[in-house]
Amino acid sequence: MADTFQRVLNLEGSCNLRDMGGYPAADGRCVQTGKLFRSGVLAYLTETDKQRIAELGIRAVCDLRRSDERADEPTQWPVDANVKFFIWDDEPDVESAGELSWQNAKSGEHIRDVMIKLYRNMPAWLENRLRGVFEYLAAGNVPLLFHCAAGKDRTGLTASLILHSLGVDRETILADYALTNTAVDLGGFMMKHKKAGMGLTDQEHPLKKMAPDVREALLSADPVYLSAALDQIEQDYKTIDNFLNERFGITPELQKHVRDQLLTAR
Protein backbone atom coordinates (compact mmCIF):
# COMPACT_ATOMS: atom_id res chain seq x y z
CA MET A 1 0.00 0.00 0.00
CA ALA A 2 2.71 2.43 -1.01
CA ASP A 3 1.74 6.09 -1.15
CA THR A 4 2.67 8.30 -4.07
CA PHE A 5 1.86 11.51 -2.22
CA GLN A 6 2.32 13.00 1.24
CA ARG A 7 -0.51 11.36 3.19
CA VAL A 8 0.47 12.74 6.61
CA LEU A 9 0.47 16.54 6.71
CA ASN A 10 3.11 17.28 9.31
CA LEU A 11 2.20 20.84 10.14
CA GLU A 12 3.76 22.45 13.19
CA GLY A 13 0.56 22.58 15.23
CA SER A 14 -1.46 19.77 13.66
CA CYS A 15 -2.30 16.44 15.25
CA ASN A 16 -2.69 13.36 13.06
CA LEU A 17 -3.80 15.33 10.00
CA ARG A 18 -3.99 13.01 7.00
CA ASP A 19 -5.27 12.84 3.44
CA MET A 20 -7.41 9.72 2.98
CA GLY A 21 -6.84 9.55 -0.75
CA GLY A 22 -4.97 6.98 -2.80
CA TYR A 23 -6.48 3.80 -1.37
CA PRO A 24 -7.74 1.14 -3.84
CA ALA A 25 -11.53 1.18 -3.83
CA ALA A 26 -14.56 -0.05 -5.78
CA ASP A 27 -14.65 -0.90 -9.50
CA GLY A 28 -10.88 -0.73 -9.95
CA ARG A 29 -10.82 2.91 -8.91
CA CYS A 30 -9.14 4.61 -5.93
CA VAL A 31 -10.04 7.33 -3.46
CA GLN A 32 -9.23 10.76 -4.83
CA THR A 33 -6.57 12.75 -3.04
CA GLY A 34 -7.46 16.17 -1.68
CA LYS A 35 -11.10 15.28 -1.04
CA LEU A 36 -11.22 13.62 2.39
CA PHE A 37 -9.13 14.58 5.40
CA ARG A 38 -9.05 13.18 8.93
CA SER A 39 -7.43 14.84 11.89
CA GLY A 40 -7.11 15.36 15.60
CA VAL A 41 -7.57 18.66 17.39
CA LEU A 42 -7.11 21.84 15.32
CA ALA A 43 -6.52 24.24 18.20
CA TYR A 44 -2.78 24.74 17.81
CA LEU A 45 -2.33 25.63 14.14
CA THR A 46 0.31 28.29 13.52
CA GLU A 47 -0.08 31.08 10.98
CA THR A 48 2.11 29.09 8.60
CA ASP A 49 -0.08 26.03 9.18
CA LYS A 50 -3.17 28.08 8.37
CA GLN A 51 -1.68 29.11 5.05
CA ARG A 52 -1.10 25.46 4.17
CA ILE A 53 -4.61 24.54 5.35
CA ALA A 54 -6.10 27.27 3.17
CA GLU A 55 -4.39 25.77 0.12
CA LEU A 56 -6.32 22.52 0.65
CA GLY A 57 -9.59 24.25 -0.25
CA ILE A 58 -11.57 22.45 2.45
CA ARG A 59 -15.27 23.34 2.28
CA ALA A 60 -16.62 21.55 5.35
CA VAL A 61 -15.24 20.66 8.78
CA CYS A 62 -17.11 18.12 10.93
CA ASP A 63 -16.10 18.40 14.58
CA LEU A 64 -16.94 15.12 16.34
CA ARG A 65 -15.96 16.37 19.79
CA ARG A 66 -18.10 17.10 22.82
CA SER A 67 -19.04 20.69 23.67
CA ASP A 68 -16.62 20.79 26.62
CA GLU A 69 -13.76 19.70 24.36
CA ARG A 70 -14.61 22.41 21.83
CA ALA A 71 -14.68 25.03 24.60
CA ASP A 72 -11.32 23.91 26.02
CA GLU A 73 -9.57 23.72 22.65
CA PRO A 74 -11.37 25.92 20.11
CA THR A 75 -10.54 25.27 16.47
CA GLN A 76 -8.17 27.72 14.80
CA TRP A 77 -8.78 28.22 11.08
CA PRO A 78 -7.72 30.60 8.31
CA VAL A 79 -9.92 33.70 8.67
CA ASP A 80 -10.63 34.09 4.97
CA ALA A 81 -11.31 30.41 4.25
CA ASN A 82 -14.78 29.70 2.83
CA VAL A 83 -15.72 26.76 5.01
CA LYS A 84 -18.78 25.43 6.85
CA PHE A 85 -18.34 24.12 10.38
CA PHE A 86 -20.62 21.36 11.63
CA ILE A 87 -20.90 20.51 15.31
CA TRP A 88 -23.24 18.43 17.48
CA ASP A 89 -24.49 19.58 20.86
CA ASP A 90 -25.92 16.25 21.99
CA GLU A 91 -23.56 14.59 24.47
CA PRO A 92 -23.07 10.85 23.87
CA ASP A 93 -23.34 9.00 27.18
CA VAL A 94 -19.99 7.23 26.94
CA GLU A 95 -20.10 6.24 30.59
CA SER A 96 -23.02 3.93 29.89
CA ALA A 97 -21.17 2.71 26.81
CA GLY A 98 -18.51 1.13 28.96
CA GLU A 99 -15.99 3.92 29.52
CA LEU A 100 -14.53 4.46 32.97
CA SER A 101 -12.22 6.86 34.71
CA TRP A 102 -8.74 6.07 33.42
CA GLN A 103 -7.41 6.88 36.89
CA ASN A 104 -9.02 3.65 38.10
CA ALA A 105 -7.40 1.51 35.42
CA LYS A 106 -5.66 -1.52 36.89
CA SER A 107 -3.40 -2.40 33.96
CA GLY A 108 -2.84 -2.04 30.26
CA GLU A 109 -4.80 -5.24 29.69
CA HIS A 110 -7.66 -3.77 31.69
CA ILE A 111 -7.68 -0.70 29.45
CA ARG A 112 -7.60 -2.89 26.34
CA ASP A 113 -10.76 -4.62 27.53
CA VAL A 114 -12.38 -1.25 28.25
CA MET A 115 -11.41 0.08 24.82
CA ILE A 116 -12.84 -2.97 23.08
CA LYS A 117 -16.11 -2.52 24.94
CA LEU A 118 -16.11 1.18 24.18
CA TYR A 119 -15.58 0.55 20.48
CA ARG A 120 -18.36 -2.03 20.38
CA ASN A 121 -20.73 0.64 21.69
CA MET A 122 -19.31 3.51 19.65
CA PRO A 123 -21.46 3.05 16.50
CA ALA A 124 -24.57 3.58 18.65
CA TRP A 125 -23.49 6.64 20.66
CA LEU A 126 -21.75 8.26 17.67
CA GLU A 127 -24.78 7.76 15.42
CA ASN A 128 -25.90 11.39 15.09
CA ARG A 129 -22.42 12.50 14.16
CA LEU A 130 -21.95 9.67 11.68
CA ARG A 131 -25.29 10.48 10.06
CA GLY A 132 -24.29 14.10 9.71
CA VAL A 133 -20.93 13.33 8.11
CA PHE A 134 -22.57 11.07 5.53
CA GLU A 135 -25.26 13.69 4.82
CA TYR A 136 -22.61 16.31 4.14
CA LEU A 137 -20.70 13.93 1.87
CA ALA A 138 -23.85 13.07 -0.05
CA ALA A 139 -24.57 16.79 -0.46
CA GLY A 140 -21.19 17.24 -2.11
CA ASN A 141 -19.54 19.19 0.72
CA VAL A 142 -16.03 18.26 -0.31
CA PRO A 143 -13.18 18.61 0.28
CA LEU A 144 -14.29 17.60 3.78
CA LEU A 145 -12.32 17.28 6.99
CA PHE A 146 -13.61 15.46 10.06
CA HIS A 147 -11.84 15.28 13.39
CA CYS A 148 -12.06 14.60 17.09
CA ALA A 149 -9.38 15.21 19.73
CA ALA A 150 -6.70 12.61 18.99
CA GLY A 151 -7.94 11.77 15.51
CA LYS A 152 -7.93 8.12 16.54
CA ASP A 153 -11.15 6.71 18.07
CA ARG A 154 -14.18 8.70 16.91
CA THR A 155 -12.32 9.80 13.81
CA GLY A 156 -11.06 6.25 13.24
CA LEU A 157 -14.53 4.73 13.20
CA THR A 158 -15.86 7.51 10.97
CA ALA A 159 -12.98 7.03 8.53
CA SER A 160 -13.49 3.28 8.45
CA LEU A 161 -17.18 3.59 7.54
CA ILE A 162 -16.48 6.16 4.84
CA LEU A 163 -13.74 4.00 3.32
CA HIS A 164 -15.99 0.94 3.47
CA SER A 165 -18.76 2.83 1.68
CA LEU A 166 -16.25 3.66 -1.05
CA GLY A 167 -15.36 -0.01 -1.52
CA VAL A 168 -12.04 -0.06 0.33
CA ASP A 169 -11.25 -3.51 1.75
CA ARG A 170 -11.06 -4.31 5.47
CA GLU A 171 -7.30 -4.87 5.52
CA THR A 172 -6.66 -1.42 4.07
CA ILE A 173 -9.19 0.17 6.43
CA LEU A 174 -7.42 -1.33 9.45
CA ALA A 175 -4.05 -0.22 8.11
CA ASP A 176 -5.33 3.34 7.74
CA TYR A 177 -6.53 3.20 11.34
CA ALA A 178 -3.20 1.86 12.61
CA LEU A 179 -1.30 4.60 10.77
CA THR A 180 -2.01 6.83 13.78
CA ASN A 181 0.70 4.89 15.62
CA THR A 182 3.40 6.29 13.34
CA ALA A 183 1.73 9.47 12.09
CA VAL A 184 1.73 11.21 15.47
CA ASP A 185 3.18 10.90 18.96
CA LEU A 186 -0.06 11.47 20.88
CA GLY A 187 1.62 11.41 24.27
CA GLY A 188 4.24 13.90 23.14
CA PHE A 189 1.56 16.14 21.64
CA MET A 190 -0.30 16.19 24.94
CA MET A 191 2.83 17.02 26.88
CA LYS A 192 3.68 19.85 24.48
CA HIS A 193 0.17 21.29 24.53
CA LYS A 194 -0.88 21.21 28.16
CA LYS A 195 -4.58 21.69 27.41
CA ALA A 196 -4.66 18.81 24.94
CA GLY A 197 -6.96 16.27 26.56
CA MET A 198 -7.19 13.80 23.68
CA GLY A 199 -10.84 13.25 24.60
CA LEU A 200 -10.24 12.71 28.30
CA THR A 201 -12.00 14.93 30.81
CA ASP A 202 -10.04 17.25 33.08
CA GLN A 203 -10.71 14.90 35.97
CA GLU A 204 -9.02 12.08 34.12
CA HIS A 205 -6.02 14.17 33.08
CA PRO A 206 -3.01 14.46 33.14
CA LEU A 207 -1.72 11.61 31.07
CA LYS A 208 1.62 11.47 32.85
CA LYS A 209 -0.05 10.11 35.99
CA MET A 210 -0.96 6.90 34.16
CA ALA A 211 1.15 3.78 34.34
CA PRO A 212 3.13 3.29 31.09
CA ASP A 213 1.19 0.17 30.04
CA VAL A 214 -2.12 1.95 30.67
CA ARG A 215 -1.01 4.97 28.65
CA GLU A 216 0.19 2.77 25.79
CA ALA A 217 -3.08 0.82 25.63
CA LEU A 218 -5.12 4.00 25.77
CA LEU A 219 -3.25 5.91 23.06
CA SER A 220 -2.60 2.97 20.75
CA ALA A 221 -4.51 2.61 17.50
CA ASP A 222 -4.79 -1.14 17.91
CA PRO A 223 -6.68 -2.71 14.97
CA VAL A 224 -8.34 -4.99 17.53
CA TYR A 225 -10.24 -1.93 18.80
CA LEU A 226 -11.63 -0.91 15.43
CA SER A 227 -12.34 -4.54 14.50
CA ALA A 228 -14.52 -4.77 17.62
CA ALA A 229 -16.69 -1.91 16.36
CA LEU A 230 -16.99 -3.29 12.85
CA ASP A 231 -17.69 -6.80 14.15
CA GLN A 232 -20.45 -5.43 16.38
CA ILE A 233 -22.05 -3.68 13.42
CA GLU A 234 -21.99 -6.91 11.44
CA GLN A 235 -23.40 -8.81 14.39
CA ASP A 236 -26.28 -6.34 14.73
CA TYR A 237 -26.97 -5.64 11.04
CA LYS A 238 -25.42 -8.64 9.23
CA THR A 239 -23.40 -6.28 7.00
CA ILE A 240 -21.92 -2.81 7.27
CA ASP A 241 -23.81 -1.83 4.13
CA ASN A 242 -27.08 -2.71 5.88
CA PHE A 243 -26.04 -0.52 8.81
CA LEU A 244 -25.26 2.42 6.52
CA ASN A 245 -28.55 1.97 4.67
CA GLU A 246 -30.82 1.44 7.68
CA ARG A 247 -29.31 4.06 10.00
CA PHE A 248 -28.09 6.72 7.57
CA GLY A 249 -30.04 6.18 4.36
CA ILE A 250 -27.00 5.23 2.30
CA THR A 251 -28.85 3.29 -0.36
CA PRO A 252 -26.98 1.54 -3.17
CA GLU A 253 -27.97 4.43 -5.44
CA LEU A 254 -26.66 7.05 -3.04
CA GLN A 255 -23.53 5.01 -2.46
CA LYS A 256 -22.88 5.00 -6.21
CA HIS A 257 -23.41 8.78 -6.29
CA VAL A 258 -20.87 9.35 -3.52
CA ARG A 259 -18.39 6.97 -5.11
CA ASP A 260 -18.62 8.84 -8.38
CA GLN A 261 -17.77 12.05 -6.51
CA LEU A 262 -14.86 10.67 -4.51
CA LEU A 263 -13.27 7.92 -6.61
CA THR A 264 -11.04 8.23 -9.63
CA ALA A 265 -9.30 5.88 -12.06
CA ARG A 266 -6.07 4.36 -10.76
C-alpha positions as CSV (number, residue, x, y, z in Angstrom):
1,M,0.0,0.0,0.0
2,A,2.7,2.4,-1.0
3,D,1.7,6.1,-1.1
4,T,2.7,8.3,-4.1
5,F,1.9,11.5,-2.2
6,Q,2.3,13.0,1.2
7,R,-0.5,11.4,3.2
8,V,0.5,12.7,6.6
9,L,0.5,16.5,6.7
10,N,3.1,17.3,9.3
11,L,2.2,20.8,10.1
12,E,3.8,22.4,13.2
13,G,0.6,22.6,15.2
14,S,-1.5,19.8,13.7
15,C,-2.3,16.4,15.2
16,N,-2.7,13.4,13.1
17,L,-3.8,15.3,10.0
18,R,-4.0,13.0,7.0
19,D,-5.3,12.8,3.4
20,M,-7.4,9.7,3.0
21,G,-6.8,9.6,-0.8
22,G,-5.0,7.0,-2.8
23,Y,-6.5,3.8,-1.4
24,P,-7.7,1.1,-3.8
25,A,-11.5,1.2,-3.8
26,A,-14.6,-0.1,-5.8
27,D,-14.6,-0.9,-9.5
28,G,-10.9,-0.7,-9.9
29,R,-10.8,2.9,-8.9
30,C,-9.1,4.6,-5.9
31,V,-10.0,7.3,-3.5
32,Q,-9.2,10.8,-4.8
33,T,-6.6,12.8,-3.0
34,G,-7.5,16.2,-1.7
35,K,-11.1,15.3,-1.0
36,L,-11.2,13.6,2.4
37,F,-9.1,14.6,5.4
38,R,-9.0,13.2,8.9
39,S,-7.4,14.8,11.9
40,G,-7.1,15.4,15.6
41,V,-7.6,18.7,17.4
42,L,-7.1,21.8,15.3
43,A,-6.5,24.2,18.2
44,Y,-2.8,24.7,17.8
45,L,-2.3,25.6,14.1
46,T,0.3,28.3,13.5
47,E,-0.1,31.1,11.0
48,T,2.1,29.1,8.6
49,D,-0.1,26.0,9.2
50,K,-3.2,28.1,8.4
51,Q,-1.7,29.1,5.0
52,R,-1.1,25.5,4.2
53,I,-4.6,24.5,5.3
54,A,-6.1,27.3,3.2
55,E,-4.4,25.8,0.1
56,L,-6.3,22.5,0.7
57,G,-9.6,24.2,-0.3
58,I,-11.6,22.5,2.5
59,R,-15.3,23.3,2.3
60,A,-16.6,21.6,5.4
61,V,-15.2,20.7,8.8
62,C,-17.1,18.1,10.9
63,D,-16.1,18.4,14.6
64,L,-16.9,15.1,16.3
65,R,-16.0,16.4,19.8
66,R,-18.1,17.1,22.8
67,S,-19.0,20.7,23.7
68,D,-16.6,20.8,26.6
69,E,-13.8,19.7,24.4
70,R,-14.6,22.4,21.8
71,A,-14.7,25.0,24.6
72,D,-11.3,23.9,26.0
73,E,-9.6,23.7,22.6
74,P,-11.4,25.9,20.1
75,T,-10.5,25.3,16.5
76,Q,-8.2,27.7,14.8
77,W,-8.8,28.2,11.1
78,P,-7.7,30.6,8.3
79,V,-9.9,33.7,8.7
80,D,-10.6,34.1,5.0
81,A,-11.3,30.4,4.3
82,N,-14.8,29.7,2.8
83,V,-15.7,26.8,5.0
84,K,-18.8,25.4,6.8
85,F,-18.3,24.1,10.4
86,F,-20.6,21.4,11.6
87,I,-20.9,20.5,15.3
88,W,-23.2,18.4,17.5
89,D,-24.5,19.6,20.9
90,D,-25.9,16.2,22.0
91,E,-23.6,14.6,24.5
92,P,-23.1,10.9,23.9
93,D,-23.3,9.0,27.2
94,V,-20.0,7.2,26.9
95,E,-20.1,6.2,30.6
96,S,-23.0,3.9,29.9
97,A,-21.2,2.7,26.8
98,G,-18.5,1.1,29.0
99,E,-16.0,3.9,29.5
100,L,-14.5,4.5,33.0
101,S,-12.2,6.9,34.7
102,W,-8.7,6.1,33.4
103,Q,-7.4,6.9,36.9
104,N,-9.0,3.7,38.1
105,A,-7.4,1.5,35.4
106,K,-5.7,-1.5,36.9
107,S,-3.4,-2.4,34.0
108,G,-2.8,-2.0,30.3
109,E,-4.8,-5.2,29.7
110,H,-7.7,-3.8,31.7
111,I,-7.7,-0.7,29.5
112,R,-7.6,-2.9,26.3
113,D,-10.8,-4.6,27.5
114,V,-12.4,-1.2,28.2
115,M,-11.4,0.1,24.8
116,I,-12.8,-3.0,23.1
117,K,-16.1,-2.5,24.9
118,L,-16.1,1.2,24.2
119,Y,-15.6,0.5,20.5
120,R,-18.4,-2.0,20.4
121,N,-20.7,0.6,21.7
122,M,-19.3,3.5,19.7
123,P,-21.5,3.0,16.5
124,A,-24.6,3.6,18.7
125,W,-23.5,6.6,20.7
126,L,-21.8,8.3,17.7
127,E,-24.8,7.8,15.4
128,N,-25.9,11.4,15.1
129,R,-22.4,12.5,14.2
130,L,-22.0,9.7,11.7
131,R,-25.3,10.5,10.1
132,G,-24.3,14.1,9.7
133,V,-20.9,13.3,8.1
134,F,-22.6,11.1,5.5
135,E,-25.3,13.7,4.8
136,Y,-22.6,16.3,4.1
137,L,-20.7,13.9,1.9
138,A,-23.8,13.1,-0.1
139,A,-24.6,16.8,-0.5
140,G,-21.2,17.2,-2.1
141,N,-19.5,19.2,0.7
142,V,-16.0,18.3,-0.3
143,P,-13.2,18.6,0.3
144,L,-14.3,17.6,3.8
145,L,-12.3,17.3,7.0
146,F,-13.6,15.5,10.1
147,H,-11.8,15.3,13.4
148,C,-12.1,14.6,17.1
149,A,-9.4,15.2,19.7
150,A,-6.7,12.6,19.0
151,G,-7.9,11.8,15.5
152,K,-7.9,8.1,16.5
153,D,-11.1,6.7,18.1
154,R,-14.2,8.7,16.9
155,T,-12.3,9.8,13.8
156,G,-11.1,6.3,13.2
157,L,-14.5,4.7,13.2
158,T,-15.9,7.5,11.0
159,A,-13.0,7.0,8.5
160,S,-13.5,3.3,8.5
161,L,-17.2,3.6,7.5
162,I,-16.5,6.2,4.8
163,L,-13.7,4.0,3.3
164,H,-16.0,0.9,3.5
165,S,-18.8,2.8,1.7
166,L,-16.2,3.7,-1.1
167,G,-15.4,0.0,-1.5
168,V,-12.0,-0.1,0.3
169,D,-11.3,-3.5,1.8
170,R,-11.1,-4.3,5.5
171,E,-7.3,-4.9,5.5
172,T,-6.7,-1.4,4.1
173,I,-9.2,0.2,6.4
174,L,-7.4,-1.3,9.5
175,A,-4.1,-0.2,8.1
176,D,-5.3,3.3,7.7
177,Y,-6.5,3.2,11.3
178,A,-3.2,1.9,12.6
179,L,-1.3,4.6,10.8
180,T,-2.0,6.8,13.8
181,N,0.7,4.9,15.6
182,T,3.4,6.3,13.3
183,A,1.7,9.5,12.1
184,V,1.7,11.2,15.5
185,D,3.2,10.9,19.0
186,L,-0.1,11.5,20.9
187,G,1.6,11.4,24.3
188,G,4.2,13.9,23.1
189,F,1.6,16.1,21.6
190,M,-0.3,16.2,24.9
191,M,2.8,17.0,26.9
192,K,3.7,19.9,24.5
193,H,0.2,21.3,24.5
194,K,-0.9,21.2,28.2
195,K,-4.6,21.7,27.4
196,A,-4.7,18.8,24.9
197,G,-7.0,16.3,26.6
198,M,-7.2,13.8,23.7
199,G,-10.8,13.2,24.6
200,L,-10.2,12.7,28.3
201,T,-12.0,14.9,30.8
202,D,-10.0,17.2,33.1
203,Q,-10.7,14.9,36.0
204,E,-9.0,12.1,34.1
205,H,-6.0,14.2,33.1
206,P,-3.0,14.5,33.1
207,L,-1.7,11.6,31.1
208,K,1.6,11.5,32.8
209,K,-0.1,10.1,36.0
210,M,-1.0,6.9,34.2
211,A,1.2,3.8,34.3
212,P,3.1,3.3,31.1
213,D,1.2,0.2,30.0
214,V,-2.1,1.9,30.7
215,R,-1.0,5.0,28.6
216,E,0.2,2.8,25.8
217,A,-3.1,0.8,25.6
218,L,-5.1,4.0,25.8
219,L,-3.3,5.9,23.1
220,S,-2.6,3.0,20.8
221,A,-4.5,2.6,17.5
222,D,-4.8,-1.1,17.9
223,P,-6.7,-2.7,15.0
224,V,-8.3,-5.0,17.5
225,Y,-10.2,-1.9,18.8
226,L,-11.6,-0.9,15.4
227,S,-12.3,-4.5,14.5
228,A,-14.5,-4.8,17.6
229,A,-16.7,-1.9,16.4
230,L,-17.0,-3.3,12.8
231,D,-17.7,-6.8,14.1
232,Q,-20.4,-5.4,16.4
233,I,-22.1,-3.7,13.4
234,E,-22.0,-6.9,11.4
235,Q,-23.4,-8.8,14.4
236,D,-26.3,-6.3,14.7
237,Y,-27.0,-5.6,11.0
238,K,-25.4,-8.6,9.2
239,T,-23.4,-6.3,7.0
240,I,-21.9,-2.8,7.3
241,D,-23.8,-1.8,4.1
242,N,-27.1,-2.7,5.9
243,F,-26.0,-0.5,8.8
244,L,-25.3,2.4,6.5
245,N,-28.5,2.0,4.7
246,E,-30.8,1.4,7.7
247,R,-29.3,4.1,10.0
248,F,-28.1,6.7,7.6
249,G,-30.0,6.2,4.4
250,I,-27.0,5.2,2.3
251,T,-28.9,3.3,-0.4
252,P,-27.0,1.5,-3.2
253,E,-28.0,4.4,-5.4
254,L,-26.7,7.1,-3.0
255,Q,-23.5,5.0,-2.5
256,K,-22.9,5.0,-6.2
257,H,-23.4,8.8,-6.3
258,V,-20.9,9.4,-3.5
259,R,-18.4,7.0,-5.1
260,D,-18.6,8.8,-8.4
261,Q,-17.8,12.0,-6.5
262,L,-14.9,10.7,-4.5
263,L,-13.3,7.9,-6.6
264,T,-11.0,8.2,-9.6
265,A,-9.3,5.9,-12.1
266,R,-6.1,4.4,-10.8
